[in-house]
Amino acid sequence: MKFYLNGEEKDFNKKLSLYELFISLNLNLEGTVILLNDNIISQDDFHLSLKENDKVEVLRFVSGG
């Protein structure tokens, strides 16, 4: 299954939920916003399965001055 993560093509040999993707990539989701096909996804929806050619964006908020 092919999908895009932050604009980079990824290929997995099995279906994944968003949660399984984040676990497999060891992503810390604290302070992040997740977009799936340009729609904001809440943590309640991390059970959603990725589909062929889905676009996932992981946006991190940082503070500084």
N, C-alpha and C positions, 0 to 999 in steps of 0.2 A: 504494500500500500504506500503510495506516494502522497506526501503533504508538504507544506512549507512552514518552517519555524523561523520567525523573524527574517523572512525573505529568502532563507536558504532551504533548498530542496532536501527533504529527508525521505528515507525509504525504510520501512519496517516490513518484516515478513508476516506480521499478524495484525489484527485490529487492536487498537489501543483506545482506552478512554483518555480524556485529558489528564486525569489523576495518574494513570499508569505512565503516561508520557513524562509528567513532571518527576515522578519517582525514578524512572529509568535514566533521566538526565541529571538527577540529584539537584534539582532546582529548589532554591529557597524562595518561597512565595511571599515572604513577608515584605510589605511595601510594594507590591506589584499589582498591576492591572492586566487581566488577560482578555485579549480580543480573539474571537473565533469568527472568521469571515466578516471582520469589521464590526462585530457586535460584542459589547462588553459582557463577559461571562462571570457570574457570581460563583463563589465556592460551592454553593448548593448545586451547581450545574457541572461540576467537574466529573460527574459520572458519564457525561455525554461521550459517545464514541466518535472518534475521528473518521472522516470519510475521505475517499480519494480526492486529492487536490484541495483539501481544506487549507485555509491559511490561519495559522496561529501566531499571534504577536504577544510577546511578554514584555511589558513596559515596566520599568523600575523607576520609582521616584527617589530622588536623592536631594539632600538639602546641603546647603553650603553658603559661603558668602565670599 
